[in-house]
Amino acid sequence: MSSFYDLASLVMIPSGKKAGKVYSQKPLTTDGQLDFTRASTATRIGSDGNIEKTRTNLLLQSNQFNTTWTLSEASVTSGQSGYDGTNNAWLLNVTSGTGGQRLYQSIVSSGVTTYSVYLKAGTTDWVALRLTGSPTNFLVWFNLSNGTKGTNQNAIDYTITSVGSGWYRCTLTANTTSDFLFIYPATNDDLAGLNCVSGDNIYIQDVQLEQGLVATNYIDTTTATVSVGSVDNMPRLNYTPGSATSCPSLLLEPQRTNVVTHSEYFEASDWNKNSSTVLSNQITSPENTNNASKLSDKTTFNRHSLWRNYTTSSTNNTISIFAKKGTKKHFSIYTSDTTTWNTMLVVDLEAGTITKEYNKIGFTSINTIESYANGWYRIVAAISGTQSGNALYTRFAIQDEAEPANPPDNKYTGDGTGNVYIYGAQVELGASYATSYIPTFGATVTRTQDRCNKDGISGLIGQTAGTVYFDWVMNHESVGTSEDLYALVLSDNTSNKLIGINNYNNTLAVFIKEVSTQFYNNSFSGSDGLNIKLALAYANNDVALYINGNQIATDTSASIPALNQINLNTFYNENLPDSTKVNNLMLFKTRLSNTQLAELTSIDS
């Protein structure tokens, strides 16, 4: 491959990035910096093989308690010895004894959020944390002398974790629309314990409020909220799920919406429970955080499941969820329009295999199971068929056996101990394949399209002769799509002159257009998840197409357009995106030989 590097005019192997830019290894000028846009946050698979979310601290001045914070019957003193070896902690001191002593901040947040703060006992041992809002207020107590939890009023969860030297990180998780959060020094585990006297104090440091069921690594803020991870306009260098040794690809996806309103908090009222119970924060999830849920059966003969109804007019809909073996190893996804049709997918969470697929006549489903770390699998059911009444019923169920007695029914008599673990439910309406996980915490969430392009680079593109090499993992609208979806297009910023690669109905199409189409080939059929190495070499009346080491087509009559723009995941300036994982893009200003094309696209190269 090194000899090809020397010949290439542009080499983009995903490795360097910043907001709005994807760097190329060659050239090392601004011409090698591809522009990137996405006007929303997203997830990716990080270099450790785990899901990485965008994380945001929703508070202002998260460790500057004499600014946007309000004090009542209390004072703060900075420069105290902190949990992290700095002098960044503060002393929160009670100044009068009427029971109203507190430090608080006005906030605006909704849905599932976790409030966390580092705390240490001073002259008093207890602390109360409070979130107020609609429809419920939340109040929890902690003993800072021995690291134990006190009373809980309404919280989903609350935790206290020692971080050494007498310091603890305390958390409160709630599902509400919040307006204020509070810290109260206290003397005991009840409301009477708020009746401190002047001089009672505790130490505080680093407060955070974030979406989700658990507290994550602290993010410092000053006058604005701060986000980290795959934020707006940050390219996603995506790694292999469950692997800490893989090389990244550049993940480019179309706009998608997760219509599940609580993708992780399955105890929420908008999830219907059918002879089942759910407990949050029971085990480490695919993001390597203790925020996965346990779904357990009850002692009845029934379906032991969670379910939701959605409204859709589309014939293509994709359902996905992460699941892990508990005391039961079989799990199923069942879909129906509640009247005339149904499909069912059964998986073995021990073997990581699909064991049974049931589809009513007239409906198809493309089902997959993908391995993640620590025994987790992402299960995807992509359904196609005309449903009745625009209804889409979706059920996630514990399965007693691989093959139900009356398929696709999955009723069995539970004993109250049968369980599996679940995380990250997603329903993408109008879609025939699953995209990257979109977390939701009380409302639907849309991730907008990834775009990557570069204008004004005619000097890097062979104008009358050249070669395009593209190494990527293909996904496409493979069931009933009505339009081409573009992975790569070189253009003159119009639709008149193009060299392009698109996907249509499980078929890969490669073309050269000089006003009219000069070369076109769609003889290569691929499947979702297939890694493709493609090289298109061109000169006037001399075109050759190689895929994965094999010659696919040649042409002796094509005219070559003059081009100046690269577009990844779109059709020059139009919204026709594919779902693409780019491993390597190389441009050459010469037509490589057929022998070189075979070598370049070889699977082992």
N, C-alpha and C positions, 0 to 999 in steps of 0.2 A: 504493500500500500504506500510505502514511502516514496517510491518512484512516481506514483500517480500524484502525490502531494506536490512534488517538484513541477509537474506539468500543469497543475490546476491553476486557474485564475482566482477561484474562490473555494474555500474549504470551511464549511460550518459543521463542526462536531460539537453538539451541545455540551458546554462546560462553563462558559462565562456568561454572566447576566447582570443586569441592574434594572431598575424600573424603566420601562420603555425601550430597552435595548437587549438584543441577543448578539453576543460577540462571535466573530469568526476567527479561526486560527490563521486564515490567509484571505485577503491581505490584512495587515495590521493597521490599516488606515480607517478613516470614517466610512469608506466604501464597504468595509467588511462588517460594519455595525448595522444589523437588521433592526428596523423599527418594530416595536411590539406594542399592541394596545389590547386592553380588556377592561371595561369600565365597571368591574365588580370583583369581589374577592372569590377565592376558589380553594380547593384542596389539591394536594399532590401526594405521591408516594415519596417520602424523603429518602435520604441516603442510607438511613438505618432500616429501610424496608417497611416503615410504618406510615400510616396516614398522617399527613401534616396539615392542620387547619390554619386559616388566618385567625390570629388571636388579637383581641383588642381590650385594653384597659379603658373602661368607660368613665373613669374618674378623672378629675383635674387635680393638679398639684398633689399627686398620690403620696408624696412624702414631704410635703411642705405645709404643715398644719396651722400656720399663722397667716394663710393667704385666703383661698376660696372656701376654707372650712369655717364653720361657725362654732363658737364656744359658748356654753351656758353653764354658769356656776363652776367654771373650770378654767385652767390656764395650761399653756404648753411651754416647755423649755427644750430647746434643741441641743445638739452636741453630746448626746448620751451614747454610751457604748452599745452597739447594735448586735444583732444576731449574726451578721456577716463580717465581723471584725472591723467594721468602720465605726465612726462616731456619728452616724446618721440617724440614730434613734432619738425619740422624744420622750420626755416625761409629761404624762397627762395627769394633772394635779387638781383635786377637788378644792374649790375656794369657799364653798358654803355648804351647809348641810340640810338642804330642803328636799333632797331626793330628785332634783332636776338636773344634776350634773351630767354633762354629755358633750361630745364632739360630734358634729354632723355635717353632711354636705347634701345640697339639693342635687338630684339626679334625674335623668330621663332614660328609662329602660323598660323593656317589656319582654314577656316570655320567660323561659328558664334561664336564670342567672345565678352565678356563684360569687358571693362576697367573701373576701379573705383579708386577713391582717395578721402581721407578726406581733405577738404580745408577750410580756414578761411581768410577773408579779412585782409590785413595789411594796408599799406599806400595807396594801390590801391584796387579797389573793384572787378575787373573783372579777369577772368581766361579763357584760351582756352585750350582744350584738343584735341590732334590730334593722329590719327593712320595713318601710311603710309603703302602702300603695293600695291598689284596687285589684281584686275584691278583698284581699286579706292582708293583715299585718303579720310579721314574722319576728319572733324574739327567742333567742337561745342564750344559755349561760355556760360558762366554762370556768373550771377551777385551775388557776395558773400555778398553784403550788404543787399539784401532783399530776397535772395533765389529764384530768377527767372531764367528761361532759356532764352538764347539769340538765336543767329542764329545757324542753323543746316545745315551743308554741308554733305549730303549723309548718315548720320547715320540711322540705322534701328530705334533706339530709343535713347533718352538721358534723364537723370533725375537728379534732385537735391533734396535732402532730408535733412531737418534739424535734427541734432543730439544733439542740445543744445549748449549754450555758444558761439554762433556765428559760430559754425562749421557746415559744410554740407558734405554729401557724394554725390559726383558727378559721373555720369556714362556715358559711351559712348558704344553703341552696334553696331557692324559692322559685315558684312559677306565678308571676304577677306582673302588673304594671306598676313600677316603683316610682316614688317621688323623693324619698329621703333615705339615707342610711346613717346609722348612729353607732357610737362606741360609748358605753357607760362603765366607768369603774364601779365595782360593787363589793359588798361585804358578805353576800350569801347567795344561795341558789333560789331566789324568789324575788318578787317585786319589793318586798320589805328590805331586801339586800341592797336596793338602790339608795337607801337612806344613809349615805356615807356622811362623814364629818370632814370638816376642813383639814387638809393635810393628807387625806387618803390619796394614793396615787398608784399608777401602773405605767409601764413603758410600752410604747407603740412604735411601729415602723412599717412602711411599705404596704399600703392598702390597695386592693384591686377589686374591681367589679367587672365580670366578664360573662358572656353567654356560655351556657353549658352546665353540665351536672357536677363538674369538679373544678377545683382551682388548678391553674397551670402556672408555669414559671412567671415570676413577677416581671411586669413591664413598667418602667418608670415613666411618669408623665409630668408635664409642667402646665402650660396654659391651654393645652389641647389634648384630646384623647390620642392614644398612640396604638397603631396596629403593626403587627409583625407577621411574617409568613408570605403566602401568595396573595398579596394585597393588590389593589387596582394597578393594572399595567405592569405587574411583575411576571416575567416569563416563568413557566413551570418546568423546571428540569425534573423529570419524573423517573423514578427508579423502579425496579422490579419489586412487586409486593412480597414482603417476607424475606427479602434478601438484603444483606448489608454489604455485598461485594459486587453488585451489578454496576454497569455504566448507565448514565442517564440518557433519556431521550427528551426532546422538546415536545411537550404535550399541547396540542392545538385542537380545540373542540368547538362545535357550534353552540349557540345559545340553547340552554335547557333550563327547565323549572322543575324542582321537586315539589309536588303538590301535597306531600305528606307534611302536615303542620308540626308534628313532633317526631322527628326522625330518630331520637334517642330516648326521650322521656315517654316510655310506653305506659306508665301509670297515669298519663294525662287522660282526661275524660273523653277526648275525641277518639281514643282507641276503645273499641268495644271488646270486652272480654267474654269469651264463650267457654265456660267451665275451666277457667284458668286464672292464675294469679301472676302478677309481675312485680319484681323488686328491682329497683334501680341500684347502680353502683355496686355490683356484686363481684365483678371480675375484670381483669385487664382486657381492654378492647383492642382492635387493630390499630389504634393510635397510641398504644402502649401507655394507656391511662386507665385508672380504675372507674370506668364509666359505662360498662356494658351491663345489660339487664339479664335477670334469670326469669324465664317463662316456665311455669310449673303447671302440672295438671291438677284436677280435683277428683274426688272419689265419686265420679258419676260416669255413666255411659253417654258419651257425647264427643263432639269435636273440642279439643283442648287448644284454643287458638286466640289470636287477636285478629280483628277484621275492621275494614273501613269500606265505605262506598264513595265512588267518585263519579263525576259526570263528564262524559267525553263523547264527541261525535266522530272521533278518529277510529279507523280500523286497525291502527298500530299503536300499541301501548306496551311499555316496558316496566316491569316490577323487579326490584332487587332488594336484597337484605344480606347482612353479614350474620352468620350463625356458627356456633361452636357446640360440639358434643358436651352434654351434661351426663345425667344418668340414662338418658335416651340418646341414641345415635341417629335416628331417622327424623327428618324434618321435611315439611312440604309447603309449597306455594300453590294456592288454589285461586282461580279467577273465574268469574261468572258475570253475566249480565242480569242475573237473578231470575231469568225466565226461560231462556232457550238454549244457552250454550255453557260450556265450561271446559277448562283445561286444568291439568294438575301436574305438578313436577314434584317428584320425591327424590331426596338425596340422602346419602349415607355420610354423616359427618365424621365418621371414623376413617373410612377409606377415601373420602373426598371424591365420591363418584355420584353420578346420576343413576338411580336404580330403576325408576319408572317414569314414563311420560304418558299422559292421557290427553287426547284432544278429540273433541266432538267433531264429526264430519263437517267440513266447511271452515274449520279453524286450524291454524298452524301455530306452533311456538318454537322459537329458537332458544334453547336452554343451555346455559353454561354454568360451570362452577370453577372458581378461581381461588387458588391457595394463598393464604396470608400467614403471618407468623403465629406461633403458639396455638396451632390447631384451628384457626379461624378460616372460614371460606366465605367468599362473596357469591351468592346464588342469584342468577339472573334468569327471568322468564320474559321473553319478548313475544308478545301475543299478536296475531293478525287474524282478523275476522270481523264481520259486520254484526255488531251487537244490537240488542233490542232495547229501545227506550233510552239510549245514550247512557246507560248505567254500567259502571265497572266496579264489581265487587271483588275485593282482594282480601285473602285470608292467609295468615302465617300460622302454621300448626305444628305441634309436636306429633310425631308419627309413631305409632306403636310397633309397626312392622313395615318392611320394605314394600309389600304389596297388600293393600287393603282388601278385606274380604269382599267388599262391594265397591270396586273402583268406579268413579274417583272419590267416593265417600271415604272419610278417614276417622270415623268414630271408634272409640275404644273405651273400656272401663279403666279409669285412672285410679291410682292408689294414693295420690297426694304428694308423691315423691318424684314422679317422672318429670324431668326438666331438660331444657336446652338453654343456651345463652344466645342473646340476640343484640344487635347493634346496627344502626345506620340504615333504616328503611328508606326506600326511595321509589317513587312512582313518577315516570316521565311519560306524560300523555302525548300521543301523536308521534312517538318515537319507536323505532324498531331495533334499537340497541341501547345498552346502558352507557352513560358517560360517567366521569369521575364523581365521587360522592359529594353531594350538596347538603350540608347540615342544616337543619331547621329547628327552631326552639320556640314555636308558638305561631308561626305564620309561614306560608309558602315562600320559597326563596328562588330567585332566578340568577344563574351565572351567565353572563353575557359572552358573546363569541370571542375567542382568541384570534387575533390577527397579527400576522408577521409579514413584513414586506420591505422592499428597498427600491427607491426610485433613482433615476439618473446614473445607472451603472452600465451603460452601453459598453464601456471599456472593459468590463469583466465578462460580458456575454459574447460568444462568437457570433459575428454578424452574418457572415456568409458560410461559415463552417464552425462547428463546435461539437461539444458533448455535454449532456446533462446526466449526472449520476445522482440517484435518489434512493436512499436506504430508509425505509419506514415500516411501521406496523399499520396495516390498513384495517379500518372499520368503515362501514357505510350503511346507508339505509337499504337494507337487503331484502325487505319485504314490501312490495307494492309502492315504491317511491315513484314520483312522477317527474323528477328532475335530476340532472347530473349534480354530483357533489365533488368539489375540486380540492385536491390535495396540494398540487403545485402548478403554477402557471407563470411562464415568462411572457411578457407582453410589451406593447408600446403604449400602454395605458388606454387602449381601446379594445374592442372585441374584434377588430379587423385583423390584427397580427398577433399570433399566439403560438407558443409551444406549451402543451398542457398535459396533465394527468388527472383523470377524474374517475369516479366510481359510479356505476349505475347498475342496480339490480344484480349484485354479485359479480359484475363484470368490470374489469379494469380497462379503461380506454385511454390510449395515448395518441396525440394528434399534433400535427403542424399545420398552421393556417396562415396563408399569405393572401388576404382578402377572402379567397375561397379555400376550403380545406384541401391541402396538398397531400397529407399523409394521415391515415387513420387506421388504428388497429384495436380491436376489442376481443381478441381471441383468448386472452388469459383470464380464467375464472379463479377467483380467490375467495377465501372465507375470512370472516372477522378474526382478528388476532394474528393473521399471517404476516410474517416478516418478509418484505419484498425488497430485493436489490435490483434496481432497474437502471439501465444505461441506454440513452437515446443519442446516437451519433448521427450528425447531419452535415451534409454539404449539398450544393445544388445537384439534383439528380442522383444522390447517393446517401440513402438513409438506412440505418440498421437499428433494430430494437432488440436488446438482450434483457432477460429477466432471470435471476437466480442461476446464472451461468449458461443459460440456453438461448439460442437465437430464436426469436419469436416472429420477426418479420423484417423484410427489406423493401426498399422502394427505389426506383431509378427515374422518377419523374417529378419529384417534389422541388418546388422553389422555396427558398429560405427567407423568412421575414427578418427585418432589422428590429431588434428589441432593446429595451432599456430598463426593465422593471422585473423584480422577483415578487411573487405573491404566494405565500403559504396559507392554506386553509381558506382561500377565497378565490373568486373568478375575477381577476384584475380588481375592479372596485365594486363588485356586486356581492350580495350576501348569499353565496351558494357554498357553504363550508362543508368539508369532510371532517371526520374525527381522525386525527393523525398523530402518531408518535414518531417524530423525526429523529433518526439515529445519525444521519450523515447526509449532507448536501454538498456536491462538488460541481463546479462549472469549469469547462475547458474551452479554450479558444481555438482548439484544433479538433478535427474529427479523428478520434482514436481508431486504431485498427480493430477489426473484428476479433482478433486474438486478444487484444488488450481489453475489449469489452467483456469477453468471456471470463478473463481473469478477474477483472474488476468486480463483476457481479457474482462471482462464485460464492456459494454459501459459506465456504471455509475462509474466505478472504477477510 
